[in-house]
Amino acid sequence: MLLVVVDLEGLMLDMPNKSVETMMPNLKGNDPNAIRSMQHFLSQGSWRDKEILSRHWQKVSRDLGDKKGVLIGDGSGFPK
């Protein structure tokens, strides 16, 4: 669970490169073991995809599931 929190915290850092090799030194210092542990967690970790997707679909259905609803995506807020 700690690695998940560290990964999410690292993704929120204000840095251009969000790789494990750049996130971990900013969060845990330059510890090669911490970098390897996070790499192993992300590449070998077991995720229960069906449960996660099912929960996501339930939340989307709850929020956007009105039969008369309309979803509008507007990218005009991004600088061009």
Secondary structure, 3 states (H helix, E strand, C coil): CHHHHHHHHHHCCCCCCCCHHHHHHHHHCCCHHHHHHHHHHHHHCCCCHHHHHHHHHHHHHHHHCCCCCCCCCCCCCCCC
